Amino acid sequence: MSLYRRLGELGSKYISKNKLFKYGFNLSPMYRRSTGRVTHVSPDLHEVRVRLPISYKNRNYANSIFGGSMFSAVDPFPMVQLLNILDHEYVVWDRSAKISFKKPAKETLFASFIYTPNEIQQIKDQIAIENEMNFIKTTNLTNEDGTIVYCTIEKEIYVADKKFFTEKQAKRKKGKHKSAR
């Protein structure tokens, strides 16, 4: 179990999960370096909002927000958010990411990450049938009113039943040991 997950479990005994999620990210060294800030987390964790201000810390040679800052400000949320919405009977991993820059960002950017109850139920239903799945979650970095899209990020996320995943990993390891002989 990761350090962040352990801290989350311990902290959730004393503070609501959504506040822990918000302040945990904003205080963690790995996220602070992105220059993004979590501004809102709904009580059920189904909505997270992020603000990425332009500053001397993230300006690039062209005087716009560095693409790496854009990506790192939004990278963890689709996976970590889903991991916290689903119970511990599921495995959730990032599989891949694709970033598409639309125009140079020379102002503060905003992103929202939303999982609807219907989406969560569809994931659970598909896992109940197939044991594992991949899906794409798309996020746009926009201006404050959402009218201009500066960047689109597509994250491929893998979700599996934890028992199925553990057995699959054990079979894979067993197969590697046989072929090594």
Helices and strands as residue ranges (DSSP letters): H 3-11, H 17-27, H 29-32, E 37-41, E 47-52, H 67-74, H 77-85, E 90-101, E 109-114, H 117-130, E 132-142, E 149-161, H 162-179
